[in-house]
Amino acid sequence: MKKIAILGSTGSVGRNTLQVIKELDNYEVFAIYGGSNISLLVKQAEEFNPLYVGTFFPENKKRLDDTVNDRWKTLLGVEGASELATNDEVDAIVIATAGSMTYDPLIEAMESGKRVATANKETIVAYAHLLKKKLPNMKGELIPVDSEHSAIYQSLLGRDRSQIKRIILPASGGPFYNRKSFEGITPKEALNHPTWKMGKKITIDSATLMNKALEVIEASVLFDLSPGEIEVVIHPESIVHGMVEFKDGSIISQLSMPDMRLPIQFALTAPDHSVSPAPRLSISDVKSLTFYKIDEERFPLIPLSYHVLKESGTLPAVFVSADEVAVNAFLSGKIEFKRIIEIVIEVTKSHEVIKDPDKEDIVKAEQWAYLKANELIK
Ligand SMILES: NC(=O)c1ccc[n+]([C@@H]2O[C@H](COP(=O)([O-])OP(=O)(O)OC[C@H]3O[C@@H](n4cnc5c(N)ncnc54)[C@H](OP(=O)(O)O)[C@@H]3O)[C@@H](O)[C@H]2O)c1
């Protein structure tokens, strides 16, 4: 039996991960970890009977302990997640949390030689500088869950990194790609993604194309690519999830229906493909697959991501943190949709980059961006 620990089990990717494990033979849930949704966490524990149940937030620990009432062992915070990352019984850890709190568990799991299936991109981006240095020397396997990066990972299997010319990341374009103006957009409209069902933050990020901007940096870390080796295209159908162009001009890609259960499952079973309950793609029903160049003037976070990647150091952490603040402000009605983009640009452009930061510098840069973005919102 493969034992899986899931950080962020109460979120969209976390809930899908539990569904996937339920359908897979020889996989069981060893631990689940959430944030504030304690009632769902306990419901999940009742269904999957893990050994450990944890929350990232100290203010929820008492409520968790009282509800759990000694039925399962409880854990708290990043330290508790780190205990799972180094627990010899755990075969793989799924990182499906929001935010950038999971750097330590990620590194510890990689150092312990585990499989790390990561959906969380904020941590990968914020700590890009450190991860690029550390990952090549680590024992563990870092397998992407993000559908685009999963597609690229699959297209690269068995092939040498030196044969890559570039990778191509498709973006659906979100709900507003063809909308003339960004004036008056409500959170409800922005949360209505045309092809994917996801958590709120990533859905808003898909509407501003910040999600794709983060994915550019994520891809650079995961596949050791320079900015010039990454291209983004609009692909409204969300059927082709990622492409790799090789030196001879061949392009290899992965196609499927847009359903996160597929990349989640592959991250657990890779390099094997197992039967999945996700809907299958009927290729003869696909009437057209379209690809367009990005309109970088209307979606300036894409060119900004290349600048952030080139500068690197503390800048990716600032990029992530400013966006988190701005998205929350939009969702709580404090700012207009287009201000999200403006705030990310303003905060990112006003940061004095530390080129070779340590972990503490990155945490401080995130805090600086948090305060700066909040100032702009006031
Ligand atoms: N959703 C998708 O289909 C999808 C696809 C590709 C990549 N991703 C990436 O996967 C990650 C999770 O996305 P999601 O859509 O599943 O998010 P989500 O639905 O908002 O779930 C987030 C999970 O993280 C917990 N959480 C909230 N704030 C946290 C914090 N500050 N630190 C640690 N954990 C926290 C939540 O707990 P509570 O709910 O209990 O508070 C929940 O379990 C993101 O990085 C996203 O970009 C998601």
The ligand as an SDF file (V2000), in Angstrom:
LIG
                    3D

 48 52  0  0  0  0  0  0  0  0999 V2000
   -7.9140   24.1380   -8.2350 N   0  0  0  0  0  0  0  0  0  0  0  0
   -7.2780   23.6750   -9.2760 C   0  0  0  0  0  0  0  0  0  0  0  0
   -7.8660   23.0230  -10.1400 O   0  0  0  0  0  0  0  0  0  0  0  0
   -5.7870   23.9010   -9.4400 C   0  0  0  0  0  0  0  0  0  0  0  0
   -5.1510   23.5440  -10.6300 C   0  0  0  0  0  0  0  0  0  0  0  0
   -3.7770   23.7090  -10.7470 C   0  0  0  0  0  0  0  0  0  0  0  0
   -3.0570   24.2510   -9.6990 C   0  0  0  0  0  0  0  0  0  0  0  0
   -3.7000   24.6230   -8.5520 N   0  0  0  0  0  0  0  0  0  0  0  0
   -2.8990   25.1900   -7.4480 C   0  0  0  0  0  0  0  0  0  0  0  0
   -3.1030   24.3670   -6.3010 O   0  0  0  0  0  0  0  0  0  0  0  0
   -3.1090   25.1540   -5.1120 C   0  0  0  0  0  0  0  0  0  0  0  0
   -4.4400   24.9450   -4.3910 C   0  0  0  0  0  0  0  0  0  0  0  0
   -5.4860   25.4200   -5.2280 O   0  0  0  0  0  0  0  0  0  0  0  0
   -7.0220   25.1450   -4.8930 P   0  0  0  0  0  0  0  0  0  0  0  0
   -7.7840   25.7210   -6.0270 O   0  0  0  0  0  0  0  0  0  0  0  0
   -7.2220   23.7280   -4.5090 O   0  0  0  0  0  0  0  0  0  0  0  0
   -7.1980   26.1040   -3.6170 O   0  0  0  0  0  0  0  0  0  0  0  0
   -8.3730   26.1210   -2.5470 P   0  0  0  0  0  0  0  0  0  0  0  0
   -9.5690   25.4250   -3.0640 O   0  0  0  0  0  0  0  0  0  0  0  0
   -8.5020   27.5320   -2.1210 O   0  0  0  0  0  0  0  0  0  0  0  0
   -7.7620   25.2380   -1.3520 O   0  0  0  0  0  0  0  0  0  0  0  0
   -6.6480   25.6580   -0.6400 C   0  0  0  0  0  0  0  0  0  0  0  0
   -6.3030   24.6660    0.4550 C   0  0  0  0  0  0  0  0  0  0  0  0
   -5.2340   25.2300    1.2440 O   0  0  0  0  0  0  0  0  0  0  0  0
   -5.7100   25.5380    2.5710 C   0  0  0  0  0  0  0  0  0  0  0  0
   -5.1910   26.8760    2.8670 N   0  0  0  0  0  0  0  0  0  0  0  0
   -5.8050   28.0770    2.7590 C   0  0  0  0  0  0  0  0  0  0  0  0
   -4.9620   29.0770    3.0890 N   0  0  0  0  0  0  0  0  0  0  0  0
   -3.7980   28.4920    3.4030 C   0  0  0  0  0  0  0  0  0  0  0  0
   -2.5280   28.9820    3.8200 C   0  0  0  0  0  0  0  0  0  0  0  0
   -2.2820   30.2880    3.9740 N   0  0  0  0  0  0  0  0  0  0  0  0
   -1.5410   28.1010    4.0530 N   0  0  0  0  0  0  0  0  0  0  0  0
   -1.7360   26.7680    3.8900 C   0  0  0  0  0  0  0  0  0  0  0  0
   -2.9180   26.2300    3.4970 N   0  0  0  0  0  0  0  0  0  0  0  0
   -3.9360   27.0920    3.2540 C   0  0  0  0  0  0  0  0  0  0  0  0
   -7.2210   25.5090    2.4810 C   0  0  0  0  0  0  0  0  0  0  0  0
   -7.7590   25.1560    3.7530 O   0  0  0  0  0  0  0  0  0  0  0  0
   -9.2600   25.5650    4.2160 P   0  0  0  0  0  0  0  0  0  0  0  0
  -10.1010   25.5830    3.0010 O   0  0  0  0  0  0  0  0  0  0  0  0
   -9.5870   24.4630    5.1980 O   0  0  0  0  0  0  0  0  0  0  0  0
   -9.1310   26.8970    4.8670 O   0  0  0  0  0  0  0  0  0  0  0  0
   -7.4210   24.4130    1.4370 C   0  0  0  0  0  0  0  0  0  0  0  0
   -7.2310   23.1550    2.0140 O   0  0  0  0  0  0  0  0  0  0  0  0
   -2.8650   26.5970   -5.5690 C   0  0  0  0  0  0  0  0  0  0  0  0
   -1.4920   26.8690   -5.5290 O   0  0  0  0  0  0  0  0  0  0  0  0
   -3.3310   26.5920   -7.0300 C   0  0  0  0  0  0  0  0  0  0  0  0
   -2.6920   27.5850   -7.8090 O   0  0  0  0  0  0  0  0  0  0  0  0
   -5.0350   24.4570   -8.4030 C   0  0  0  0  0  0  0  0  0  0  0  0
  1  2  1  0
  2  3  2  0
  2  4  1  0
  4  5  1  0
  4 48  2  0
  5  6  2  0
  6  7  1  0
  7  8  2  0
  8  9  1  0
  8 48  1  0
  9 10  1  0
  9 46  1  0
 10 11  1  0
 11 12  1  0
 11 44  1  0
 12 13  1  0
 13 14  1  0
 14 15  2  0
 14 16  1  0
 14 17  1  0
 17 18  1  0
 18 19  2  0
 18 20  1  0
 18 21  1  0
 21 22  1  0
 22 23  1  0
 23 24  1  0
 23 42  1  0
 24 25  1  0
 25 26  1  0
 25 36  1  0
 26 27  1  0
 26 35  1  0
 27 28  2  0
 28 29  1  0
 29 30  1  0
 29 35  2  0
 30 31  1  0
 30 32  2  0
 32 33  1  0
 33 34  2  0
 34 35  1  0
 36 37  1  0
 36 42  1  0
 37 38  1  0
 38 39  2  0
 38 40  1  0
 38 41  1  0
 42 43  1  0
 44 45  1  0
 44 46  1  0
 46 47  1  0
M  CHG  2   8   1  16  -1
M  END
$$$$
